[in-house]
Amino acid sequence: MVQETAVSASEAELQAALSLCDDENFRFLFDYSPQPIWVFDHDTFRFLDVNEAAVQKYGYTREDFLGMTIADVAHGEDPETLRRYASEVTLEYRKRRGCRHRLKNGVIITVDAYVRLLDLKGRRVSIAVIVDVTNVKKLQESLRQQTAYFKQLFSLSRDAIAIIDRHGVIFDANAAFERLFLYNHEELLGNDIQELIVPESHYHETFTLWARLYREGTMQHETVRKRKDGSTLYVSITGNAIKSGGRDVGYYVAFRDVTQQRRAAYEMERQSTHDLITAVLTRREFERTLQHLLRSNGRSHFQGILLFVDIDQFKVVNDAGGYGVGDSVLDRMARLIADVVRPVDLVARLVGDEFAILLINRTLAEARELSDRLLSVIRGHRFEFDGSNFSLTASIGMADIVDAGDDFKTLMSAVEGACRVAKAKGGDRAYVYRADDLEGNRQRNDSNWLVHIRDALENDRFVLYHQAIQRTGDRRDASHSEILLRIRNDDGSIVFPNLFIPAAERYRLMPRLDRHVLRKVFESYWDRSRADLPTILGINLSGETIVNPEFVDFVKDGFKASGVPPSSICFEITETTAIADMDNAAAFINEMRQLGCAIALDDFGSGMSSFEYLKLLKIDYLKIDKLFIQDLAGNPVGCEMVRAITSLARAMGVKTVAEYVETEGVLHELRSLDVDFVQGYAIHTPEPW
């Protein structure tokens, strides 16, 4: 060590200048920096000042340092080497890697030194910031000791893997990391991983993640990262500490690209809210949005006009050209509507060839004008089929929201009734709802169905049909069936439920119908030969039924009196019903499962919220909504959605059923997607029970 017995006057002035630096920020950073900082004479390498971090790191007092030169702490560095390096130092910081320094206690550490010149009163003075990278070297040594097996896994892994030190500096990265983030190996090594792959908008989030990794030694998260070309992707991150001698010396961080899964989830959510054929809103989403607008603004304060659009003679298009042409017409019709309305207005496909439009902040006079323009656009458009052109017309019913009703069903009933009047007058026109006109028509129509339903109950004209539910891939399987309800007219014709169920719901007759169905099942169950009895028989229940506490006793008494085993019955509840009254639905499900019955959640897949509710309901079967099944053939995104649902269901121990399987193409796709059961006209045409 070089000892100095005195300090010249000029050097004393220099030290004083350093200690009383005019820049207070510099002085603050110098004194309180966690990294050791030296100020030294550029020519003699003698220390002129050091901060407290240097004293703590090296073990020397400040007075010790002032009597030393850099050569006294530099291990294995001769003066000539130091002078050669000093000649390369400029006014910009220059990094010198891998310097070896000796502490007062004799321990050798490895550091990176960041050095620059200071122009201070004409003197050549240098400042050095010292970063201890000893742990990085330990990490390197630890990794060199890893087995060839680990190295092979690292290099061949499909996950993008980086190994970083505590400062986030990349020590190594595998080929998958290079491919994922578009950097070559040299661009990665020695650089801060955050600067390379973290978008600025996610810096704070990343700081929190690293803090968790340093604190707990492990971390998992899903977030956004950027690539070299500026593009972004969703990744799943897993981080774990690498230990040496009981201490963390680095971190193993793996990245997996989940962009496609995120997009599939988004597409699933979008398909639950947007019609697959026309890309406009679904009836369910339209209803949800309209109800939200009414609640948020108050019906009396909401200015809007509701339109119901029905294509005239659309059945002729389907009969002549098939469903492919029909779908093409529906898509074009949606585009024509979108061209006429504003972006703020809502457009939905309700069912078949029926559309709904909500004109927001429009008057009835403006709606009349828009309807006339839309009818003209539809009338003037030429649709193509088989090399020839044809034209169509439409009928429109409209109503002012304030005048037409308090809820979605009432509003839709008003505009649908108005549309029927427009059709009755010859079509190709719009008709405005009037309470003193169409309301009576609607009531008479519903009253007719009410009389029909009551007559069918009293005269036992409700008949049960059933449709087989088969194990996927086993066309001979007949272990499951679903009970379906019909009305047989006096002339022998059959009335399908889509005609009478809406009136039964409106007049709150569904609980009575549900009991009637279950009673007939109990009475007729043993009339069938044991060979024909399905193992599981599905029976649909309405929302009003499952919240009625007396229904549970009715079920128990029925099982006891009939001798039908509870394990042979599976009650089907729609997702909408379950969500509407979660507590009562869960209570009913628990009661039935305790009896031994199975539970199926019907019409599953109405949105990402479905997955949240699924965790709260103890079910046995999950029936995937027709929205995801009907157009499955040749639809890779749809297949991935169904695969995601079946994967989740299997993880929860729930069997899946694909409904509305109507073509061999769809059935073929389902066989490869791990769906447990299939149901639909491609499997079995409903027949009398």
Wavefront OBJ file of the C-alpha trace (Angstrom):
o trace
v 0.000 0.000 0.000
v 1.283 3.463 -0.845
v 1.189 5.743 2.224
v 1.131 9.538 1.889
v 2.411 11.576 4.855
v 1.125 14.914 3.701
v -1.355 16.474 1.343
v -0.251 19.428 -0.762
v -2.155 22.691 -0.659
v -3.436 22.268 -4.205
v -4.703 18.766 -3.400
v -6.373 20.026 -0.235
v -8.176 22.583 -2.345
v -9.259 19.850 -4.740
v -10.679 17.721 -1.929
v -12.506 20.707 -0.530
v -13.982 21.415 -3.931
v -15.202 17.852 -4.219
v -16.700 17.834 -0.751
v -18.518 21.110 -1.340
v -19.656 20.451 -4.881
v -22.024 23.155 -6.046
v -24.388 20.544 -7.520
v -26.459 19.426 -4.515
v -28.045 16.569 -6.480
v -24.600 15.213 -7.324
v -23.550 15.439 -3.703
v -26.700 13.680 -2.559
v -26.251 10.850 -5.049
v -22.564 10.595 -4.144
v -23.207 10.329 -0.417
v -26.235 8.042 -0.503
v -25.594 5.861 -3.544
v -25.743 2.131 -2.665
v -22.860 1.581 -5.088
v -19.260 2.458 -4.137
v -18.054 5.672 -5.825
v -14.432 6.847 -6.043
v -12.971 10.196 -7.089
v -9.272 9.895 -7.954
v -6.429 11.736 -9.640
v -6.448 10.661 -13.261
v -2.671 10.657 -13.588
v -1.523 9.230 -10.242
v -4.582 7.087 -9.459
v -4.551 8.465 -5.900
v -7.953 8.526 -4.166
v -9.279 12.035 -3.563
v -12.694 11.102 -2.166
v -14.892 8.021 -1.628
v -18.486 7.638 -0.480
v -19.813 5.660 2.470
v -20.771 2.688 0.240
v -17.088 2.344 -0.738
v -16.073 2.373 2.931
v -18.644 -0.342 3.731
v -17.784 -2.512 0.716
v -13.976 -2.423 0.937
v -13.543 -2.232 4.723
v -11.155 0.738 4.657
v -11.885 4.019 6.408
v -12.132 7.186 4.368
v -8.801 8.270 5.807
v -7.291 4.953 4.686
v -8.524 5.545 1.154
v -7.059 9.042 0.979
v -3.653 7.551 1.584
v -4.028 4.894 -1.107
v -4.068 4.555 -4.894
v -6.163 2.314 -7.107
v -3.191 -0.032 -7.410
v -3.620 -0.837 -3.692
v -7.085 -2.407 -4.298
v -6.684 -3.640 -7.873
v -5.771 -7.320 -7.743
v -3.301 -8.444 -10.402
v -3.246 -5.086 -12.208
v 0.179 -3.609 -12.960
v 0.636 0.198 -13.288
v 1.156 -0.050 -17.032
v -2.248 -1.731 -17.481
v -3.924 0.945 -15.337
v -2.268 3.736 -17.344
v -3.312 2.158 -20.637
v -6.917 1.952 -19.469
v -6.782 5.531 -18.100
v -5.747 6.812 -21.514
v -9.029 5.487 -22.940
v -11.266 7.245 -20.380
v -13.241 10.236 -21.693
v -15.897 12.643 -20.462
v -18.477 9.899 -21.080
v -18.802 6.911 -18.761
v -16.794 3.929 -19.966
v -17.508 0.464 -18.622
v -14.665 -1.850 -17.680
v -15.884 -5.394 -17.054
v -14.527 -8.048 -14.767
v -12.039 -6.058 -12.657
v -10.769 -7.962 -9.616
v -10.480 -5.974 -6.364
v -9.076 -6.966 -2.999
v -10.974 -5.993 0.144
v -9.194 -5.078 3.369
v -9.929 -8.554 4.769
v -8.179 -10.134 1.770
v -11.328 -11.332 -0.017
v -11.179 -10.933 -3.798
v -14.326 -9.656 -5.510
v -15.233 -9.141 -9.170
v -16.584 -5.748 -10.212
v -17.602 -3.727 -13.231
v -16.237 -0.151 -13.107
v -17.974 2.782 -14.840
v -15.357 5.538 -15.210
v -15.386 9.061 -16.671
v -13.271 12.234 -16.550
v -14.294 15.279 -14.524
v -13.131 18.723 -15.599
v -12.644 20.310 -12.172
v -10.686 23.591 -11.950
v -8.342 22.511 -14.715
v -7.354 19.283 -12.939
v -7.662 15.843 -14.570
v -9.870 14.018 -12.129
v -11.818 10.805 -12.700
v -14.915 9.386 -11.042
v -15.644 5.656 -10.883
v -18.881 3.890 -9.962
v -18.222 0.318 -8.821
v -20.766 -2.508 -9.298
v -20.070 -5.796 -7.515
v -20.756 -8.627 -9.985
v -19.216 -11.379 -7.870
v -22.581 -13.169 -7.694
v -22.760 -13.124 -11.473
v -19.461 -14.964 -11.586
v -20.783 -17.391 -8.991
v -23.833 -17.856 -11.165
v -21.595 -18.595 -14.131
v -19.655 -21.108 -12.121
v -22.842 -22.659 -10.767
v -24.229 -23.020 -14.273
v -21.019 -24.560 -15.548
v -21.494 -27.246 -12.943
v -24.969 -28.125 -14.209
v -25.362 -31.517 -15.832
v -25.392 -32.071 -19.559
v -29.033 -33.135 -19.147
v -30.014 -29.696 -17.850
v -28.092 -27.983 -20.632
v -29.876 -30.111 -23.198
v -33.264 -29.291 -21.693
v -32.350 -25.612 -21.644
v -31.237 -25.501 -25.258
v -34.024 -27.687 -26.660
v -36.913 -26.413 -24.536
v -39.888 -25.053 -26.472
v -40.276 -22.424 -23.759
v -38.277 -19.227 -24.161
v -35.820 -19.255 -21.242
v -33.474 -16.553 -19.984
v -31.110 -16.716 -17.027
v -30.618 -13.356 -15.340
v -28.767 -11.957 -12.346
v -30.287 -9.907 -9.516
v -30.037 -6.767 -11.612
v -31.995 -8.263 -14.512
v -28.907 -8.629 -16.704
v -29.154 -11.575 -19.083
v -26.438 -14.171 -18.529
v -27.789 -16.711 -21.014
v -30.837 -17.363 -23.201
v -31.901 -20.350 -25.238
v -32.773 -20.533 -28.927
v -36.523 -20.422 -28.184
v -36.018 -17.074 -26.415
v -34.157 -15.727 -29.439
v -36.936 -16.870 -31.791
v -39.736 -15.533 -29.619
v -38.277 -12.067 -29.068
v -36.342 -11.809 -32.399
v -32.893 -11.075 -30.879
v -29.676 -12.933 -31.636
v -27.585 -14.331 -28.802
v -25.010 -11.545 -28.804
v -27.724 -8.876 -28.538
v -29.085 -10.523 -25.411
v -26.009 -11.328 -23.330
v -25.070 -8.698 -20.758
v -28.117 -6.524 -21.410
v -31.021 -5.603 -19.158
v -33.965 -7.905 -19.885
v -36.436 -5.150 -19.027
v -35.016 -2.752 -21.604
v -35.195 -5.450 -24.286
v -38.629 -7.018 -23.850
v -40.776 -4.950 -21.447
v -43.043 -2.223 -22.897
v -42.725 1.084 -21.050
v -46.381 0.846 -20.038
v -45.539 -2.300 -18.052
v -42.412 -1.088 -16.209
v -44.198 -0.671 -12.875
v -45.859 -4.069 -13.158
v -42.495 -5.667 -13.971
v -40.839 -4.015 -10.974
v -43.485 -5.658 -8.779
v -42.891 -9.046 -10.434
v -39.122 -8.878 -9.933
v -39.648 -7.838 -6.301
v -41.805 -10.922 -5.763
v -39.216 -13.137 -7.452
v -36.385 -11.732 -5.301
v -38.466 -11.985 -2.133
v -40.096 -15.390 -2.625
v -37.746 -17.092 -5.069
v -40.606 -17.906 -7.431
v -43.091 -16.040 -9.588
v -45.869 -16.749 -12.111
v -47.751 -14.196 -14.158
v -49.425 -13.562 -17.498
v -48.762 -10.229 -19.193
v -47.648 -8.389 -22.330
v -44.082 -8.295 -23.628
v -42.500 -6.687 -26.688
v -40.235 -8.034 -29.408
v -37.283 -6.446 -31.132
v -39.492 -5.262 -34.017
v -41.818 -3.445 -31.616
v -44.681 -5.927 -31.870
v -46.276 -7.186 -28.670
v -47.471 -10.573 -27.529
v -49.109 -12.147 -24.496
v -46.815 -14.415 -22.486
v -47.076 -16.636 -19.454
v -44.015 -16.108 -17.220
v -42.567 -18.512 -14.673
v -39.531 -17.502 -12.625
v -37.452 -19.462 -10.109
v -34.307 -18.710 -8.155
v -30.966 -20.420 -8.881
v -29.125 -21.043 -5.631
v -25.484 -21.518 -4.763
v -24.294 -21.987 -1.212
v -27.803 -21.339 0.080
v -28.044 -17.921 -1.613
v -29.843 -16.708 -4.744
v -27.205 -16.116 -7.398
v -29.527 -15.740 -10.359
v -32.938 -16.506 -11.767
v -34.364 -18.858 -14.340
v -37.240 -17.128 -16.195
v -39.356 -19.007 -18.748
v -41.746 -17.363 -21.206
v -44.526 -19.122 -23.094
v -46.414 -17.403 -25.904
v -50.145 -17.457 -25.048
v -51.211 -14.928 -27.668
v -53.313 -17.460 -29.578
v -55.063 -18.614 -26.402
v -55.799 -15.005 -25.481
v -57.149 -14.349 -28.970
v -59.245 -17.515 -28.811
v -60.628 -16.399 -25.454
v -61.397 -12.993 -26.933
v -63.013 -14.632 -29.945
v -65.034 -16.886 -27.651
v -66.250 -13.870 -25.749
v -66.958 -12.055 -29.000
v -68.895 -14.994 -30.411
v -70.994 -15.042 -27.269
v -71.934 -11.417 -27.964
v -71.808 -11.298 -31.781
v -73.685 -13.395 -34.293
v -71.469 -15.851 -36.180
v -73.061 -15.236 -39.574
v -73.552 -11.467 -39.571
v -71.072 -10.247 -36.894
v -73.762 -7.995 -35.385
v -74.868 -8.388 -31.761
v -76.670 -11.504 -30.590
v -80.159 -11.251 -29.118
v -78.755 -11.925 -25.645
v -76.138 -9.171 -25.864
v -78.627 -6.756 -27.409
v -81.010 -7.425 -24.522
v -78.238 -6.983 -21.948
v -77.099 -3.693 -23.484
v -80.613 -2.310 -23.818
v -81.462 -3.216 -20.214
v -78.248 -1.527 -19.084
v -79.101 1.639 -20.990
v -82.589 1.699 -19.501
v -81.276 1.200 -15.966
v -78.501 3.764 -16.357
v -80.660 6.504 -17.850
v -84.119 5.687 -16.532
v -86.705 4.623 -19.092
v -88.587 7.910 -18.915
v -85.372 9.834 -19.680
v -83.968 7.542 -22.361
v -84.582 8.797 -25.872
v -84.447 5.967 -28.335
v -86.437 4.184 -31.014
v -86.541 0.388 -31.268
v -86.909 -1.211 -34.717
v -87.759 -4.813 -35.604
v -86.711 -5.770 -39.164
v -87.942 -8.969 -40.818
v -87.010 -9.997 -44.368
v -90.085 -10.647 -46.481
v -90.360 -14.138 -48.002
v -86.965 -15.210 -46.661
v -88.137 -18.833 -46.486
v -88.268 -18.840 -50.296
v -84.559 -17.934 -50.376
v -83.659 -20.803 -48.052
v -85.849 -23.291 -49.916
v -84.487 -22.300 -53.322
v -80.821 -21.773 -52.572
v -80.223 -23.657 -49.344
v -78.862 -22.388 -46.070
v -75.582 -21.264 -47.629
v -77.373 -18.718 -49.804
v -79.600 -17.797 -46.876
v -76.598 -17.090 -44.688
v -75.044 -14.968 -47.436
v -78.253 -12.911 -47.668
v -78.324 -12.432 -43.897
v -74.722 -11.236 -43.899
v -75.419 -8.782 -46.726
v -78.583 -7.573 -45.003
v -76.608 -6.823 -41.835
v -74.142 -4.790 -43.897
v -76.933 -2.830 -45.548
v -78.366 -1.992 -42.139
v -74.931 -0.975 -40.832
v -74.488 1.387 -43.790
v -77.710 3.222 -42.906
v -77.440 3.529 -39.118
v -74.776 5.391 -37.130
v -71.898 3.657 -35.292
v -73.492 4.599 -31.965
v -76.717 2.737 -32.804
v -77.089 -0.936 -31.901
v -77.816 -3.683 -34.440
v -78.561 -7.307 -33.544
v -79.677 -10.479 -35.259
v -82.434 -11.913 -33.104
v -83.127 -15.250 -34.787
v -83.489 -16.441 -38.365
v -84.096 -13.436 -40.621
v -85.098 -11.053 -37.821
v -82.971 -8.047 -36.854
v -83.332 -5.435 -34.128
v -82.030 -1.863 -34.260
v -81.820 0.584 -31.380
v -81.586 4.175 -32.595
v -80.091 6.153 -29.726
v -81.103 9.784 -29.176
v -83.352 9.761 -32.224
v -86.937 11.013 -32.501
v -89.771 9.005 -33.991
v -89.788 11.310 -37.015
v -86.071 10.637 -37.594
v -86.695 6.907 -37.197
v -89.452 7.022 -39.827
v -87.060 8.726 -42.241
v -84.309 6.189 -41.535
v -86.739 3.274 -41.975
v -87.863 4.597 -45.352
v -84.222 4.944 -46.407
v -83.388 1.418 -45.207
v -86.381 -0.089 -47.022
v -85.274 1.713 -50.191
v -81.686 0.430 -49.850
v -82.889 -3.159 -49.324
v -85.369 -2.901 -52.201
v -82.692 -1.562 -54.560
v -79.987 -4.094 -53.685
v -79.422 -6.981 -56.064
v -78.620 -10.289 -54.396
v -76.877 -13.002 -56.403
v -77.675 -16.704 -56.630
v -76.603 -19.286 -59.175
v -75.604 -16.681 -61.748
v -78.785 -14.647 -61.497
v -79.865 -11.621 -59.474
v -82.887 -11.194 -57.266
v -84.231 -8.509 -54.956
v -85.817 -8.618 -51.514
v -87.952 -6.413 -49.341
v -88.377 -6.153 -45.602
v -91.007 -5.217 -43.053
v -90.215 -2.967 -40.095
v -91.997 -2.440 -36.800
v -90.909 0.472 -34.638
v -91.724 1.937 -31.264
v -90.627 4.754 -29.005
v -88.889 3.241 -25.953
v -90.775 5.534 -23.591
v -94.179 4.425 -24.867
v -93.703 0.742 -25.594
v -92.905 -0.962 -22.274
v -90.813 -1.370 -19.171
v -88.675 -4.392 -20.049
v -87.045 -6.106 -22.987
v -89.759 -8.694 -23.554
v -92.505 -6.077 -23.575
v -90.533 -3.806 -25.892
v -89.736 -6.616 -28.315
v -93.326 -7.795 -28.249
v -94.469 -4.277 -29.216
v -92.128 -3.883 -32.204
v -92.593 -7.492 -33.322
v -96.358 -6.955 -33.301
v -95.908 -3.776 -35.324
v -93.761 -5.688 -37.804
v -96.466 -8.339 -38.190
v -98.928 -5.595 -39.030
v -96.482 -4.280 -41.661
v -96.252 -7.765 -43.162
v -100.020 -8.184 -43.104
v -100.344 -4.965 -45.099
v -98.152 -6.417 -47.842
v -94.632 -5.939 -46.508
v -91.968 -3.556 -47.774
v -93.115 -0.938 -45.277
v -92.709 0.271 -41.704
v -95.419 0.401 -39.059
v -95.340 2.323 -35.798
v -96.525 0.711 -32.567
v -99.570 2.236 -30.903
v -100.629 1.087 -27.470
v -104.325 1.215 -28.298
v -103.838 -0.915 -31.398
v -101.116 -3.536 -31.230
v -101.367 -4.135 -27.519
v -104.825 -5.621 -28.002
v -103.521 -7.757 -30.862
v -100.715 -9.087 -28.704
v -102.975 -9.821 -25.792
v -105.404 -11.709 -28.024
v -102.565 -13.738 -29.504
v -101.169 -14.641 -26.101
v -104.655 -15.366 -24.788
v -105.167 -17.845 -27.601
v -102.017 -19.699 -26.582
v -103.029 -19.546 -22.926
v -106.308 -21.267 -23.762
v -104.415 -23.806 -25.891
v -101.953 -24.630 -23.073
v -104.662 -24.993 -20.443
v -106.714 -27.173 -22.750
v -103.690 -29.397 -23.391
v -103.112 -29.760 -19.647
v -106.732 -30.559 -18.882
v -107.184 -32.998 -21.747
v -103.772 -34.656 -21.546
v -102.673 -33.482 -24.989
v -99.101 -32.781 -23.894
v -96.936 -35.617 -25.185
v -93.358 -36.541 -24.381
v -90.719 -37.082 -27.000
v -87.119 -38.032 -26.407
v -83.834 -37.570 -28.241
v -80.829 -39.829 -27.720
v -77.550 -38.473 -26.357
v -74.712 -40.741 -27.476
v -71.132 -41.197 -26.419
v -68.942 -39.594 -29.038
v -67.763 -42.220 -31.463
v -70.283 -44.882 -30.365
v -73.309 -44.766 -32.707
v -74.867 -47.752 -30.921
v -74.905 -46.066 -27.517
v -78.411 -45.391 -26.161
v -77.596 -44.838 -22.502
v -78.701 -41.189 -22.367
v -81.811 -39.344 -23.603
v -83.435 -35.958 -23.155
v -87.190 -35.562 -22.666
v -88.812 -33.048 -25.054
v -92.336 -31.599 -24.795
v -94.923 -31.297 -27.580
v -98.689 -30.619 -27.913
v -100.787 -33.010 -30.011
v -103.730 -31.222 -31.613
v -107.098 -32.871 -32.149
v -106.217 -33.458 -35.789
v -103.020 -35.258 -34.787
v -100.654 -32.459 -35.775
v -97.766 -31.709 -33.425
v -97.062 -28.263 -31.951
v -93.400 -27.573 -31.162
v -92.400 -25.829 -27.901
v -91.008 -22.693 -29.541
v -94.627 -21.721 -30.260
v -96.190 -22.181 -26.818
v -93.299 -21.860 -24.335
v -93.031 -18.023 -24.655
v -96.699 -17.653 -23.684
v -96.272 -20.180 -20.869
v -93.350 -18.146 -19.532
v -95.238 -14.867 -19.852
v -98.237 -16.237 -17.932
v -96.011 -18.066 -15.424
v -97.245 -21.523 -16.329
v -93.801 -23.110 -16.582
v -93.810 -24.570 -13.030
v -97.060 -26.341 -13.864
v -95.624 -27.660 -17.140
v -92.434 -28.834 -15.413
v -94.435 -30.822 -12.844
v -96.620 -32.258 -15.590
v -93.551 -33.503 -17.482
v -91.932 -35.040 -14.407
v -95.209 -36.670 -13.351
v -95.628 -38.280 -16.797
v -92.025 -39.544 -16.655
v -92.645 -41.138 -13.248
v -95.904 -42.702 -14.453
v -94.530 -44.095 -17.719
v -90.984 -44.992 -16.709
v -91.623 -48.664 -16.004
v -93.867 -49.079 -19.077
v -90.749 -49.414 -21.168
v -88.764 -52.617 -21.264
v -85.599 -52.566 -19.219
v -83.595 -52.955 -22.410
v -85.076 -49.708 -23.741
v -84.615 -47.707 -20.542
v -81.789 -45.166 -20.785
v -79.303 -44.999 -17.951
v -79.762 -41.235 -17.717
v -82.916 -39.313 -18.656
v -82.564 -35.536 -19.007
v -85.481 -33.321 -17.925
v -85.487 -29.541 -18.422
v -86.567 -27.237 -15.595
v -87.473 -23.555 -15.709
v -86.100 -20.816 -13.481
v -89.403 -20.422 -11.629
v -89.475 -24.115 -10.821
v -86.056 -24.458 -9.227
v -86.578 -21.496 -6.869
v -89.851 -22.981 -5.566
v -89.022 -24.844 -2.311
v -92.133 -27.032 -2.668
v -90.784 -28.517 -5.879
v -88.048 -30.370 -3.983
v -90.703 -32.188 -1.920
v -92.632 -32.917 -5.112
v -89.534 -34.570 -6.584
v -88.856 -36.610 -3.448
v -92.453 -37.825 -3.252
v -92.376 -38.730 -6.930
v -89.261 -40.872 -6.581
v -90.689 -42.608 -3.539
v -94.081 -43.351 -5.103
v -92.802 -44.432 -8.531
v -89.700 -46.343 -7.536
v -87.743 -44.576 -10.270
v -84.090 -44.484 -9.164
v -82.910 -40.865 -8.678
v -79.629 -41.784 -10.363
v -81.528 -42.223 -13.631
v -82.678 -38.582 -13.755
v -80.574 -35.614 -14.833
v -82.169 -32.216 -14.345
v -81.132 -29.689 -16.995
v -80.920 -26.015 -16.009
v -79.975 -23.293 -18.469
v -76.938 -21.160 -17.761
v -79.161 -18.049 -17.860
v -81.457 -19.531 -15.206
v -78.555 -20.416 -12.923
v -76.915 -17.005 -13.222
v -80.201 -15.140 -12.637
v -80.554 -16.581 -9.103
v -77.225 -18.132 -8.197
v -77.968 -18.842 -4.526
v -81.276 -20.635 -5.113
v -79.866 -22.469 -8.128
v -76.916 -23.728 -6.073
v -79.242 -24.774 -3.232
v -81.505 -26.722 -5.607
v -78.529 -28.387 -7.281
v -77.136 -29.505 -3.929
v -80.524 -30.928 -2.844
v -80.922 -32.922 -6.067
v -77.372 -34.241 -6.018
v -77.856 -35.401 -2.433
v -80.856 -37.413 -3.669
v -78.608 -38.990 -6.290
v -79.776 -37.040 -9.342
v -77.354 -35.646 -11.881
v -77.312 -32.003 -12.938
v -76.598 -30.597 -16.399
v -75.875 -26.936 -17.117
v -77.570 -26.239 -20.441
v -76.652 -23.653 -23.124
v -73.155 -23.213 -21.661
v -70.776 -20.711 -23.281
v -72.564 -17.367 -23.241
v -69.370 -15.487 -22.274
v -66.189 -15.546 -20.226
v -68.346 -15.061 -17.153
v -69.529 -18.651 -17.769
v -66.208 -19.953 -16.470
v -66.531 -17.922 -13.273
v -70.037 -19.198 -12.538
v -69.050 -22.762 -13.347
v -66.752 -22.804 -10.326
v -69.711 -22.048 -8.046
v -72.068 -24.773 -9.295
v -71.638 -28.478 -8.591
v -72.735 -30.054 -11.857
v -72.209 -33.355 -13.641
v -72.755 -32.441 -17.280
v -72.036 -29.328 -19.286
v -74.068 -28.911 -22.483
v -72.184 -26.657 -24.886
v -74.350 -23.958 -26.453
v -75.341 -24.434 -30.094
v -73.571 -21.143 -30.838
v -70.255 -23.032 -30.777
v -71.444 -26.273 -32.393
v -73.556 -25.477 -35.462
v -70.725 -23.976 -37.571
v -67.889 -26.075 -36.139
v -66.928 -27.961 -39.300
v -63.919 -26.310 -40.931
v -63.753 -23.648 -38.230
v -60.348 -23.884 -36.446
v -61.123 -21.052 -34.018
v -64.433 -22.673 -33.064
v -62.658 -26.002 -32.568
v -60.149 -24.388 -30.200
v -62.990 -22.843 -28.217
v -64.747 -26.184 -27.835
v -61.422 -27.794 -26.938
v -60.894 -25.153 -24.240
v -64.352 -25.815 -22.786
v -63.877 -29.584 -22.765
v -60.411 -29.236 -21.228
v -61.769 -27.062 -18.436
v -64.710 -29.392 -17.862
v -62.445 -32.432 -17.693
v -60.212 -30.676 -15.142
v -63.321 -30.112 -13.011
v -64.567 -33.683 -13.402
v -67.540 -32.609 -15.557
v -68.749 -34.467 -18.677
v -69.432 -32.437 -21.828
v -72.351 -32.716 -24.263
v -72.394 -31.033 -27.666
v -75.952 -30.070 -28.647
v -77.385 -29.341 -32.098
v -75.097 -31.753 -33.911
v -76.863 -31.668 -37.247
v -74.208 -32.689 -39.804
v -71.633 -35.427 -40.182
v -68.973 -32.738 -40.631
v -69.642 -31.332 -37.165
v -69.755 -34.830 -35.697
v -66.388 -35.614 -37.275
v -64.823 -32.496 -35.697
v -66.263 -33.311 -32.271
v -64.664 -36.760 -32.264
v -61.238 -35.092 -32.246
v -62.087 -32.525 -29.540
v -62.571 -34.865 -26.559
v -66.286 -34.052 -26.204
v -67.862 -36.851 -24.152
v -71.397 -36.925 -25.625
v -73.200 -35.636 -28.715
v -76.866 -34.804 -29.353
v -78.750 -33.590 -32.407
v -80.509 -34.591 -35.597
v -77.298 -36.112 -36.987
v -77.466 -38.543 -34.060
v -81.171 -39.170 -33.523
v -84.446 -37.617 -34.663
v -86.734 -37.067 -31.636
v -89.427 -39.707 -31.303
v -92.315 -40.348 -28.883
v -91.238 -41.498 -25.418
l 1 2 3 4 5 6 7 8 9 10 11 12 13 14 15 16 17 18 19 20 21 22 23 24 25 26 27 28 29 30 31 32 33 34 35 36 37 38 39 40 41 42 43 44 45 46 47 48 49 50 51 52 53 54 55 56 57 58 59 60 61 62 63 64 65 66 67 68 69 70 71 72 73 74 75 76 77 78 79 80 81 82 83 84 85 86 87 88 89 90 91 92 93 94 95 96 97 98 99 100 101 102 103 104 105 106 107 108 109 110 111 112 113 114 115 116 117 118 119 120 121 122 123 124 125 126 127 128 129 130 131 132 133 134 135 136 137 138 139 140 141 142 143 144 145 146 147 148 149 150 151 152 153 154 155 156 157 158 159 160 161 162 163 164 165 166 167 168 169 170 171 172 173 174 175 176 177 178 179 180 181 182 183 184 185 186 187 188 189 190 191 192 193 194 195 196 197 198 199 200 201 202 203 204 205 206 207 208 209 210 211 212 213 214 215 216 217 218 219 220 221 222 223 224 225 226 227 228 229 230 231 232 233 234 235 236 237 238 239 240 241 242 243 244 245 246 247 248 249 250 251 252 253 254 255 256 257 258 259 260 261 262 263 264 265 266 267 268 269 270 271 272 273 274 275 276 277 278 279 280 281 282 283 284 285 286 287 288 289 290 291 292 293 294 295 296 297 298 299 300 301 302 303 304 305 306 307 308 309 310 311 312 313 314 315 316 317 318 319 320 321 322 323 324 325 326 327 328 329 330 331 332 333 334 335 336 337 338 339 340 341 342 343 344 345 346 347 348 349 350 351 352 353 354 355 356 357 358 359 360 361 362 363 364 365 366 367 368 369 370 371 372 373 374 375 376 377 378 379 380 381 382 383 384 385 386 387 388 389 390 391 392 393 394 395 396 397 398 399 400 401 402 403 404 405 406 407 408 409 410 411 412 413 414 415 416 417 418 419 420 421 422 423 424 425 426 427 428 429 430 431 432 433 434 435 436 437 438 439 440 441 442 443 444 445 446 447 448 449 450 451 452 453 454 455 456 457 458 459 460 461 462 463 464 465 466 467 468 469 470 471 472 473 474 475 476 477 478 479 480 481 482 483 484 485 486 487 488 489 490 491 492 493 494 495 496 497 498 499 500 501 502 503 504 505 506 507 508 509 510 511 512 513 514 515 516 517 518 519 520 521 522 523 524 525 526 527 528 529 530 531 532 533 534 535 536 537 538 539 540 541 542 543 544 545 546 547 548 549 550 551 552 553 554 555 556 557 558 559 560 561 562 563 564 565 566 567 568 569 570 571 572 573 574 575 576 577 578 579 580 581 582 583 584 585 586 587 588 589 590 591 592 593 594 595 596 597 598 599 600 601 602 603 604 605 606 607 608 609 610 611 612 613 614 615 616 617 618 619 620 621 622 623 624 625 626 627 628 629 630 631 632 633 634 635 636 637 638 639 640 641 642 643 644 645 646 647 648 649 650 651 652 653 654 655 656 657 658 659 660 661 662 663 664 665 666 667 668 669 670 671 672 673 674 675 676 677 678 679 680 681 682 683 684 685 686 687 688 689
